[in-house]
Amino acid sequence: MDYDFSFFLVAATFVTGAVWGGYALWLKRHPLPAGAAHKEPLLVEYARSFFPIVLIVMLLRSFLVEPFRIPSGSMMPTLLIGDFILVNKFIYGIRLPVLNTKVIEMGEPARGDIVVFRFPKDPTVDYIKRVIGLPGDKIGYYNKQLYINGKPIAQTSLGTYEGVGQGASMSGAELLLEDLEGVRHDILIRRGQPTVEGEFTVPEGSYFVMGDNRDNSNDSRYWGVVPEANLVGKAFFIWMSWDFENGGIGFSRLGTVLNSGR
């Protein structure tokens, strides 16, 4: 069990509901005299006020959508530092909050999906990457070129990338359009910069993920695959973008729909 925000949200829902419901039950068993003035204890008043709020937030966050903020440049240029995204929590199955146990099957990740998952090496930390390999795939990565089941994935150079704000350090990287078997998206690479190479076989029930910023991403090349049980959801929308080093709000990024191809 992970004692993260979900745990405290569920706990707050339980406590406020128990206080409010318990007091209502006590009043039912100990009715006040007719016409007697009644004032709820302060604790009960707070519980009654906050319970519907935390319940709605808990249900929305656990079963529908959850907001995340992008803290690093590993998914540049698709996602920038300071992007605020929404994640679909039910598309890969309904899971119980805190326990993370799947209770309803819904679907499975597709190649090219941008997914949020609990980092296998530390499940209290959430990561975001792109799904590259599905169960049973053989993934190869040599000389900055991606291979899936022996087939090279098409890449088209788009020139030199110019980063801004907190992503300015990536200026000068090569910008490429990668066609991931129908999912077209931009990636960044740095020619000459060492990277992990080799072939990786994806076991059943797991997924091979990589960042779009290929030479600046801590992903499956380094620590292995993502078990299906670690999936949190699919990123689908940028609702806010804030970069204090680039003038604040990035209005051009607001409302961007992710995973729609190019």
N, C-alpha and C positions, 0 to 999 in steps of 0.2 A: 504494500500500500504506500503510495506517494503522498506526503503531507505538503501538497502544493496549494494553489489558490482554490482549486476545485474542492479540496478537502474542507477548507475553511468556509467556502460558500455553502456546501452541503450541511456542515455543522451549524452554521448560522441559521439556515432554514429550519433545521430540526429544533434548535433551541428556542427560537422565537415562536415557532408553531406550538411547541410543547408548553411554553409559558402561557401563551394566549389561550390555547385549548384547555390546559389544565385549570386555569382560573375560571373559564366558562363552565367547566364541569363542576368545579367547587361551588359556584353560584347556583347551579341547578340543584345540587344536593343540599345547599344551605341558602334557601331563598331569603331575600331581605323582607322585612315587614312591609306591608302595603303602604305606599306613600313615603317610605323612608328615602332620604337623599342618598345617593350613591356616587362615589368617585373611585375610579379604578386606581390601584396602586401605580406609581410612576413606571415601574418595571413592566407591568402588564400593558400600560398605555404605549410604551415604546415598542414592545413586542407586537402588539396589534397593528401598529403603524408600519413596522419594517417587514413583517412576515410576507405580505403580498409582493413587496418589491423584491426581496431576496429570492422568493420562490420563482417569480417570473424570470429573473436574471439567471438563476440556476438552471431552469428548464431550457431557456434559449441557448445558453452557453454550452450545456451538456449535450443537447440533442439536435440543435439546428445550426447555428453559426457561432463562431468564436473569433474575436479580433486578435490580431497579432501585430507586433511592430518588427520590422526588419532591422536587426542590429549590426549586420556586417555586409560586406560587399561580395559574398560568395555566390550570389545569384545575379550579379550584374552581367549584362546590362538590362535584363528583364525586370529585376527588382533592385531598387536603389536603397542605400542606407537611409532610414527615416520614412520609408513607405509604411503605411498602415494598411493591412490587408484583412479581408474576411475569409474565413475557412469554413467550408461546408462540412459539418460534423457527421452527417448521416449517410453520405454517399457511399461510404465503404462499410456501412453497417452501424446499427444502433448499439452503443456501449453504455454500460452503467458508469456514472461518474465515480471517481476515486478508485473503484475496483478495476475499471477498464475492461470489464468482461463483456464480450459481444453477446447480445441477446436476440438480435434480429439481423439476418443476412440481407444486405442490400446490393452490393456490387463489389468489384475489385478494381484496383488501380490499372489504368491503361498506360501504355508507353507514352511518355511525354507529359504526363500529369505532373504538376507542381504540388508536392505533398509536404505537409507538416507531420512530424513524427517525434516520438520520444527517443532521444539518442540512446542507442543500445548500451553504450559504455556508462551512461549516467541518465537513467530514465526521468530524473527530475528536470532535465534540460530539454527544451524543444528545438529541433532543427528543421530547416526547410531546404529541400533539394528537388531536382527533377528526376522522375522515374526513367531510367535508361534500360534496365534489364528486368524481364519478367521471369517467373519460376521456370527453370529448365534452360534458360538462355546461356550462351557462352559470350561473354563480353571481352573484347580485346581493346587495348589502348596502347598505341605505339606511335612515337614521333608526332604527338598532338592529334592523331587520327583515331576516331572511334570506329570499332568494328562490332557488329552484332551477328552472331552465328556465322562468322567468317566473311560477312559482307561489309565493305567499307560504307560508312554513312556519308552522304554527300555534304560537302561544305563549299560555300562560295564566299570568297573574300569580298568584304565591303569597304575595305580601306582601313584607316587608322582611327581608333576610338579616341574621342575627346571627353574626358570625364569632367564633372563639375562638382563643386561643394565637397562633401566628405568623400566623394568618389574620384576626386581629381588625381589621386595617385595612380589610377589606371590609365591615364592619358598616355598615348603611345602604344597601347596594346593593339593587337590586330583584331578587328571586328569581322566576324564571319556569320553567314546565314547557314544554319545546319538544318537539314531535312531529315528529321528523325522518323522515317517511314511514314511521312504524311503530316507530322507535326513540325512546322517550320518555325524556328526561333533563333534569336541571335545568341552568339557566345563570344567570349573573349579569350585569347591566348597570347602568350608571350614567347615568341620564338627564342630559342636558346636557353630558356629557363628550365632547369631540371624538373622532372615530375615522375611520379610512380608509373611504371609501365608493366604490362603483363596481360595474361588472360585469366578471367575469373568466371567460374561456373556458378550460376544462381541456384541455390537449393529450393526445393518445394517450400511454399509458404513464406517466401522471402522476396525482397526486391533490391536491385542494385541501383543506387542513386548517385547522381553527380550534380555539382553546381555548374551554372552556366559560365561562371568565371573560372575556367578550367584550371588555371595555374594559381588560383587563390581560393581553394575550396577544400575543406576537410570533409571528405566524403567516402564512399564505399571503397575507393582505391586504397584507402589507408586503414580503415577499421572494419571493413566487411559489409555484409548486407543488413537490410532492415527487416526484422521479422514482422509478419502481418499484424501480430498483436500490438506492435508499437505504433501503428498508424493512428494519427489523430484526425486527419481529414485532408481535403483538397482545397488549395488556395484558388480563389476564383475572381477576386475583385479588389482593386485598390480604392479605398474610400477617403484616404488622406495621405499626403506626403509632406513631410516637414524636414527641411535641411537647414539648420541655423547657419551653415557656412555658405549657403546659396540663396540667401534672401528670405528664408522661411518657407511658406507654403509653395509647393510646386503645383500650380493650378493646372498645368498641362497633363499631369498624371492622374488627377482626380477622375474617378469613374472608369478607369482602365479595367477592361475585362481580361482575365488571364486564361491561359490554356485554350485560346480560340484559334491558334495557328496564325499564320501570316500570309 
